[in-house]
């Protein structure tokens, strides 16, 4: 059975530890096997590439690298601060994620 993570693709998150502490960004992807996430505008690396179809001139490309999932928390939709995540059944009987601080549902 796959692991359940507190963030998923498209979530707005805040980095709570490491060199990028305090940075906000959107989750571009989740890597379950590595327990990592890729966040827009956070943890840039320089990748050296040969010329190819996507980059005809090749060279050095700046791109986001994965960051461990334990170093990020979702943003509370009400307050804009980091919050932990809970799961509960909504009125339609569907399991949804919610912000523990405000009780708001996470999209």
C-alpha positions in Angstrom: 0.0 0.0 0.0 1.4 3.4 -0.9 2.4 5.9 1.8 0.2 8.8 2.7 2.0 12.1 2.6 0.9 15.5 4.1 1.5 17.3 0.9 0.6 16.6 -2.7 1.2 18.1 -6.2 -0.2 21.6 -6.5 -0.1 22.4 -2.7 1.3 25.7 -1.5 4.0 24.9 1.1 6.6 26.6 3.4 10.1 25.2 3.9 10.6 24.9 7.7 14.2 23.6 7.8 17.4 23.9 5.8 19.0 26.5 3.6 15.7 27.6 2.1 13.9 28.0 5.5 10.9 30.4 5.2 10.6 30.2 1.4 7.1 29.6 0.0 6.4 27.7 -3.2 4.0 25.4 -5.1 4.7 21.7 -5.1 5.7 20.7 -8.7 6.0 17.0 -7.9 6.2 14.3 -5.1 8.8 11.5 -5.2 7.3 8.8 -2.9 10.3 6.4 -3.2 12.8 9.2 -2.1 10.2 10.8 0.3 11.0 14.1 -1.4 9.1 16.9 -3.1 10.1 19.4 -5.8 9.1 23.0 -5.0 8.9 25.8 -7.4 11.7 28.4 -6.9 13.4 26.4 -4.1 16.7 24.4 -3.9 18.2 25.3 -7.3 21.0 23.2 -8.8 23.2 23.8 -11.9 22.9 21.0 -14.4 25.4 20.7 -17.2 23.9 19.4 -20.4 25.0 18.5 -23.8 23.1 19.9 -26.8 19.9 18.1 -27.3 16.4 18.7 -28.7 15.2 20.7 -25.7 18.4 22.7 -25.3 20.0 23.0 -28.8 23.0 25.0 -27.4 23.5 22.9 -24.3 25.3 24.5 -21.4 24.4 25.1 -17.7 20.7 24.9 -16.7 19.3 26.1 -13.4 16.6 23.8 -12.1 14.9 22.8 -8.9 16.2 19.7 -7.0 14.1 17.6 -4.5 13.9 18.5 -0.9 12.9 16.0 1.9 9.2 16.0 2.6 9.8 16.4 6.4 11.2 19.9 5.7 8.0 21.3 4.3 4.5 22.1 5.7 1.4 23.2 3.9 0.2 26.8 4.1 -3.0 27.3 6.1 -5.5 28.9 3.7 -6.9 31.2 6.4 -3.7 32.5 8.1 -1.0 31.9 5.5 1.2 30.2 8.2 2.5 26.6 8.2 0.1 24.0 9.6 0.0 20.3 10.2 -2.5 18.2 8.3 -5.4 16.0 9.5 -7.8 13.8 7.7 -11.6 13.6 8.3 -14.8 12.6 6.6 -16.7 15.5 5.1 -20.5 15.8 4.9 -20.5 13.8 1.6 -18.6 10.9 3.3 -15.4 11.6 1.5 -12.0 11.6 3.3 -10.5 15.1 3.0 -7.3 16.8 4.3 -7.7 19.8 6.6 -5.5 22.3 8.3 -5.1 21.6 12.0 -4.7 25.3 13.0 -7.9 26.7 11.4 -9.9 23.6 10.5 -10.1 24.7 6.9 -10.2 22.1 4.1 -7.0 21.8 2.0 -7.8 21.7 -1.7 
